[in-house]
């Protein structure tokens, strides 16, 4: 299976640079994974595809202001650091640029020394591990010094940084937003709940694994980076009950999907647990956890396009993406939405 099999033509002007004024005002492409049929709706119509007893699963991770700009203490050279993963004890896995300048022992200073990062480990692909030094509360310092880590294809300034958070974001720790959830408003979630649909929250802290490009030609040789997930006993019990009673599990986003599929694959059912997942879902994978998926439109040749192709079939996905391009859907993080049912 070749990475190029998941390529498609996307005009650059369809890459959404800013969020819509209303979160739930986006378009919704509905794809039937069995028939390949496509229909075009608005995101607020998502409720029409849910029934009493179904469970909607949301990833409640919160994005850190994880992009920092600092200087090397020895030389004053400018360095960009993106915090990816909290390894504990104030140690973080980070993506650095330019990485060649950062050796073991290098100290980077941010905000005139308010925050310092000492390199303790050098890895490939620009990855470095840093020990952070500061006084006070780290996330308050990041709020002051850091920027929201918008993807590289977004060139416009984000006026309101909360628009790169879901309305239900709670557990801080992500280096990117679970963007399928950006379409939901508190009012829409209330209507969904009033319909008798269960709403369940899990956590997956989005790191490098989700948005790292595939650099190998053979899909099977791509290695995902691991990301931390949490599912409570209560949510596991609710999901198992949903399955037993013949109702649907509707995952919001590929991050929720990867968490649900990781746990279902490990235990044969849902179980309260936490851990690290590097699950890579591509065509040939048999889904064990989810029934429906709400997702955005993803980058060509990305692991996310491979995941949705595994669920709906590559031909169906490529046809749906082509139609989305023809109908001028907005793509990627601030773009429109798709329901695979």
LOKOL-975121 format. One record per residue (C-alpha): residue in one letter; x, z, y. Coordinates in steps of 0.001 Angstrom, whole numbers, plus 500000, padded with zeros to 6 digits. Layout:
<nodes>
aXZY/...
</nodes>
This chain:
<nodes>
x500000500000500000/x501600498833503246/x501411500487506650/x500768497053508189/x497508496871506201/x496102499383508704/x496997497429511829/x494362495984514170/x494197494345517572/x493411496715520427/x493398495600524084/x495280498150526155/x492419498463528657/x490239500037525920/x492524503083525675/x490554505767527543/x492730507300530263/x490301509947531503/x487359511845530006/x483806510865530940/x482116513061533543/x479782514393530817/x481254515329527448/x478299514084525377/x477799510811527301/x480044508805524977/x478886506028522696/x478477506649518964/x479166504033516294/x477450504979513022/x479029503569509846/x477352503799506430/x480267504162504018/x478250502893501055/x476743499741502579/x479123499071505475/x476120498858507827/x476871499637511467/x474565500876514222/x475230501782517847/x473885504977519361/x474768507613521953/x476602510809521013/x473577512994521762/x471836511160518874/x474249512832516430/x471604515488515808/x469380512823514161/x471850512623511261/x471740516348510497/x469119518193508460/x468138521820508059/x470571523482505652/x473492521189506485/x476698522767507787/x478620521400510762/x482305522402510586/x484281522719513834/x487981523414514379/x488186526223516957/x491895525892517687/x492939526083521329/x495615523853522857/x498666525538524355/x500047524276527683/x502893523311525379/x504846520702527379/x507669522288529333/x510289520814531653/x513524522731532012/x517269522456532527/x520277523083530306/x521983526225531571/x525491524778531109/x524964521450532875/x521654521484534740/x520545518379532796/x516781517931532625/x515117518482529226/x511525518112528039/x510336520478525293/x507034520278523428/x506127523434521481/x504722522312518128/x504543525273515805/x504828529047516130/x507178530224513377/x506766533897514360/x509146536320516098/x509128534129519238/x510603531211517287/x509025527767517735/x509455524344516186/x509705521903519090/x510023518232519887/x512746517698522481/x513782514842524759/x516550513783525050/x517277515459521717/x520940514416521493/x521795516852524279/x520426519836522367/x522863521453519926/x522785524832518208/x523349527489520840/x522097525362523751/x520021527404526206/x517263525777528257/x515841527542531292/x512284527067532579/x510851528304535871/x514189529581537237/x514774531660534121/x511263533054533724/x511363531556530218/x514479530656528224/x514807528839524918/x517917529131522739/x518363526426520067/x518799528049516640/x518343525016514358/x518797521247514647/x516636518868512593/x516074515100512529/x513593513070514607/x514114515121517768/x512962518384516161/x514672521591517246/x513914525250516559/x514160527583519534/x514107531334520019/x512149532075523206/x513253534801525629/x510912536128528331/x509330539242529831/x505569539665529733/x502940537724527760/x504066534335526462/x500750532496526855/x500419533692530461/x503904532300531140/x502982529007529439/x499832528823531584/x502040529074534652/x504938526818533603/x503545524482530953/x501438521326531042/x498736520186528638/x500454517995526032/x498483514804526572/x499407511965524196/x501937509382525446/x499309506634525739/x497488508586528492/x499100507822531843/x496482509259534210/x496731512832535463/x494144515189533952/x492273516781536867/x490695519593534806/x492887520833531948/x489823522330530224/x488674518790529451/x491459518665526851/x489891521709525175/x486686521864523164/x483946524124524583/x484399526355521515/x488229526544521590/x489234530090520683/x492438530509518635/x495444529357520650/x498206527508518829/x497761523713518960/x500052521067520407/x497142518589520611/x493364518827520861/x491048518215517899/x489563515388519947/x486407514641517923/x485124518005519143/x485537517134522821/x482112515383522774/x480162518574522051/x478521520640524777/x477162524167524439/x473654522760524942/x474053520195522148/x475429522831519782/x472418525042520606/x470020522197519765/x471835521582516483/x471566525260515600/x467864525332516578/x467273522515514079/x468403524828511269/x471879523365510894/x474615525917510189/x477655525878512451/x480907527041510884/x484314527489512516/x487665527041510847/x491115526818512431/x493862524263512032/x496610524367514613/x497334520729515359/x501032519938515255/x503325517016514603/x501596516074511336/x498521514755513066/x500014512470515688/x503468511489514364/x503567507704513861/x504148506249510405/x507675504814510478/x507926503638506848/x506537500360505520/x505148501902502314/x502302504324503025/x503129506534500032/x506601507288501430/x505314508842504662/x505881512599504847/x503378514716506773/x504581517766508679/x502790520995507796/x500116522642509949/x498680526150509747/x495014526694508786/x492611529613508412/x489200529877506728/x487273533160506629/x485466534515503559/x482135534159505403/x482685530471506157/x483846529792502593/x480691531444501223/x478472529416503581/x480167526131502611/x479868526859498889/x476179527709499370/x475663524461501332/x477131522469498434/x475193524374495771/x471898523759497548/x472565520022497853/x473037519929501627/x475726518072503568/x479018519321504927/x479671517468508189/x483286517724509326/x484061517336513017/x487407515578513180/x490262514771510870/x491764518249511374/x488630519946509996/x488598517375507195/x492206518044506216/x491564521803506142/x488411521494504032/x490022519034501630/x493166521162501295/x491189524242500281/x488758522358498006/x491721520662496292/x493604523938495797/x490729526035494454/x488020523597493302/x485696525273495817/x485923526875499249/x487745530172499549/x488684532469502404/x492395531880502872/x495159530792505223/x498326528779504774/x500180525593505562/x498953522124504700/x500776518799504637/x497933516961502902/x498094513190503451/x494780511423502835/x494843507654502373/x492822505147500270/x492621506217496654/x492020509865497588/x488825511409496158/x487043513647498636/x486071517077497318/x484863518904500423/x483169516789503059/x480138514484503055/x479992513162506635/x482733512851509250/x482465512771513048/x485659511280514462/x487143509262517307/x488759505818517126/x492389506106516109/x495710504357516671/x496631501276514629/x498767502048511564/x498249505825511989/x497630508437509291/x494211508994510894/x493137505378510353/x494308505802506752/x492196508948506373/x488977507334507618/x489747504286505450/x489959506587502437/x486488507916503234/x484671504712504228/x486813501958502678/x489455499988504542/x487330496844504880/x484435498833506355/x486735500595508822/x488479497414509951/x485114495715510431/x483780498710512400/x486907498834514577/x486661495105515280/x483049495554516339/x484007498534518489/x486594496387520268/x484062493575520770/x481508496033522205/x484149497612524463/x484178501081522969/x486728503455524486/x489550504423522102/x491660507481521253/x491572511052522606/x489138510616525538/x487317507724523902/x484006507197522123/x482895508582518784/x482157507415515264/x480011508953512532/x480880508040508953/x477879508873506776/
</nodes>
